[in-house]
Amino acid sequence: MAFKTKTGHVLLNPQEKRAKAFAELKSGVKRTNSGAYKLDDKKKAMRLTAEERAYRSGYIAAQNDSARAYNATHGRKKRKN
């Protein structure tokens, strides 16, 4: 669930931030927290640079490592339907 601040900015939880990073890596285009494409001054979609791709890949890898470490310590939880 995304939260809006008093100024109207959308804040994402870690799961939503990860989904945003996946979507940006797949499309190669930057997105806002609300899901719209970010546009430059010429109204063209802003492409990701190599550094931005690396940052997003690293973020996703860190999330995976954290989840694996948690599951190794606490065991995998089953979802209740």
C-alpha positions in Angstrom: 0.0 0.0 0.0 1.5 3.3 -1.0 1.2 6.3 1.3 0.8 9.9 0.3 2.5 12.7 2.2 0.9 16.1 2.9 2.7 17.4 -0.2 1.2 14.7 -2.4 4.4 12.6 -2.7 3.8 8.8 -2.9 5.9 6.7 -0.6 6.5 3.0 -1.3 7.0 0.1 1.0 10.0 -2.2 0.2 7.9 -4.7 -1.8 6.5 -1.9 -4.0 9.9 -0.4 -4.4 11.2 -3.8 -5.5 8.4 -4.1 -8.0 9.1 -0.7 -9.3 12.8 -1.6 -9.8 11.8 -4.7 -11.7 9.5 -2.8 -14.0 12.1 -0.1 -14.7 14.8 -2.8 -15.5 12.4 -4.6 -17.8 11.3 -1.5 -19.7 14.5 0.4 -19.4 12.5 3.6 -18.6 12.3 5.5 -15.3 8.9 5.5 -13.5 7.4 7.7 -10.8 6.2 6.1 -7.6 2.7 6.2 -8.9 3.7 4.1 -11.9 3.7 6.8 -14.7 6.8 7.2 -16.9 9.1 10.0 -16.0 9.4 12.6 -18.8 12.2 14.9 -19.7 11.8 18.6 -20.7 11.0 17.4 -24.3 8.2 15.1 -23.1 10.2 12.0 -23.9 10.5 9.1 -21.5 13.7 9.1 -19.5 15.9 6.1 -20.2 17.9 4.4 -17.4 21.7 4.9 -17.4 24.1 2.0 -16.8 24.7 3.3 -13.3 20.9 3.4 -12.6 20.5 -0.1 -13.9 23.3 -1.3 -11.7 21.8 0.4 -8.6 18.4 -1.2 -9.2 19.9 -4.7 -9.8 21.9 -4.3 -6.6 18.8 -3.3 -4.7 16.9 -6.4 -5.9 19.9 -8.6 -5.1 20.1 -7.2 -1.6 16.4 -7.8 -1.1 16.8 -11.5 -2.2 19.8 -11.9 0.1 17.9 -10.5 3.0 14.9 -12.8 2.4 17.1 -15.8 2.1 18.9 -15.0 5.4 15.6 -14.5 7.1 14.2 -17.8 5.8 17.3 -19.6 6.8 17.1 -18.3 10.3 13.3 -18.5 10.9 12.2 -21.1 8.4 9.9 -20.4 5.5 6.4 -19.2 6.5 3.4 -20.7 4.8 0.6 -18.4 3.8 -2.8 -18.9 5.3 -5.7 -18.7 2.8 
